[in-house]
Amino acid sequence: MVDLSIKKVEDMMKNQLNIRNISVIAHVDHGKSTLTDTLVIKAKIASQESGGGRYMDTRADEQERGITIKSTAISMHFELPESVLKGHLNQKHNGNEFLINLIDS
């Protein structure tokens, strides 16, 4: 699991060039939560073995029905290797650590 201090997150929030805001929007049963769960696992907020996903569906009725009813937001930390940044990121950035703010709708 990732161990980020509040200070680290505050510092990342000040580095506006490395903040990305993303919203996942699609019809019901088109994989929004699956995509979000995959990003949560990739960000090491949760492990694949920690319960089978559906990390953003926090309400009991969402868990029972297996669908997202209310939008949920999460912030994730990603650190990208320089080789990835040089070859694929054509936007201005400052360093290789990114704060991703994601809304799963």
C-alpha positions as CSV (number, residue, x, y, z in Angstrom):
1,M,0.0,0.0,0.0
2,V,1.1,3.6,-0.6
3,D,2.0,5.5,2.5
4,L,1.6,9.2,1.6
5,S,1.7,11.8,4.3
6,I,-0.6,14.8,4.4
7,K,2.4,17.0,3.8
8,K,3.3,15.1,0.7
9,V,-0.2,15.4,-0.7
10,E,-0.3,19.1,0.1
11,D,3.0,19.6,-1.7
12,M,1.7,17.7,-4.7
13,M,-1.4,19.9,-4.8
14,K,0.8,23.0,-5.1
15,N,2.5,21.5,-8.2
16,Q,-0.4,22.3,-10.5
17,L,1.5,21.2,-13.7
18,N,1.3,17.6,-12.3
19,I,-2.3,17.5,-11.4
20,R,-4.7,15.6,-13.7
21,N,-8.5,15.7,-13.3
22,I,-10.4,12.8,-14.8
23,S,-14.0,11.8,-14.9
24,V,-15.2,8.4,-16.1
25,I,-18.5,8.7,-17.8
26,A,-20.4,5.9,-19.7
27,H,-23.7,4.0,-19.8
28,V,-24.6,1.5,-17.0
29,D,-22.5,-1.8,-17.2
30,H,-19.9,-0.4,-19.6
31,G,-16.9,-0.9,-17.3
32,K,-16.6,2.5,-15.4
33,S,-16.1,0.9,-12.0
34,T,-13.8,-1.8,-13.5
35,L,-11.6,0.9,-15.0
36,T,-11.6,2.8,-11.7
37,D,-10.8,-0.3,-9.6
38,T,-7.9,-1.1,-11.9
39,L,-6.5,2.4,-11.5
40,V,-6.9,2.2,-7.7
41,I,-5.0,-1.1,-7.7
42,K,-2.3,0.3,-10.0
43,A,-1.9,3.3,-7.6
44,K,-1.3,0.8,-4.8
45,I,-4.2,2.1,-2.8
46,A,-5.6,-1.4,-2.6
47,S,-4.4,-4.8,-3.7
48,Q,-6.1,-7.1,-6.1
49,E,-6.3,-9.7,-3.3
50,S,-8.0,-7.3,-0.9
51,G,-11.6,-8.1,-1.7
52,G,-12.4,-8.3,-5.4
53,G,-12.8,-4.6,-6.3
54,R,-15.7,-2.2,-6.3
55,Y,-13.7,0.2,-4.1
56,M,-15.7,3.2,-5.2
57,D,-19.1,1.7,-4.5
58,T,-19.4,2.5,-0.8
59,R,-23.1,2.5,-0.3
60,A,-24.9,-0.7,0.7
61,D,-27.4,-0.5,-2.1
62,E,-24.6,-0.1,-4.7
63,Q,-22.8,-3.2,-3.3
64,E,-26.1,-5.2,-3.3
65,R,-27.0,-4.2,-6.8
66,G,-23.5,-4.2,-8.3
67,I,-24.0,-0.8,-9.9
68,T,-22.7,2.7,-9.1
69,I,-25.6,5.0,-8.0
70,K,-23.7,8.0,-6.6
71,S,-20.6,9.5,-8.0
72,T,-17.5,9.0,-5.9
73,A,-14.1,10.8,-6.1
74,I,-10.6,9.7,-5.2
75,S,-7.1,11.2,-5.5
76,M,-4.3,8.9,-6.5
77,H,-0.5,9.3,-6.7
78,F,1.4,8.0,-9.7
79,E,5.1,8.2,-10.2
80,L,6.1,7.6,-13.9
81,P,9.6,6.6,-15.1
82,E,11.4,9.3,-17.1
83,S,11.4,7.0,-20.2
84,V,7.6,7.1,-20.2
85,L,7.4,10.8,-19.7
86,K,9.9,11.5,-22.6
87,G,8.1,9.2,-25.0
88,H,4.5,9.9,-24.3
89,L,3.8,13.0,-22.3
90,N,3.7,16.1,-24.5
91,Q,2.2,18.3,-21.8
92,K,4.1,20.6,-19.5
93,H,5.0,18.9,-16.2
94,N,7.3,19.4,-13.3
95,G,9.0,16.1,-12.2
96,N,7.6,12.6,-12.5
97,E,5.1,12.4,-9.7
98,F,1.4,13.1,-10.6
99,L,-1.7,13.6,-8.5
100,I,-4.7,12.1,-10.3
101,N,-8.2,13.3,-9.2
102,L,-10.7,10.8,-10.5
103,I,-14.5,10.9,-10.4
104,D,-16.4,7.6,-11.0
105,S,-19.9,8.5,-12.1
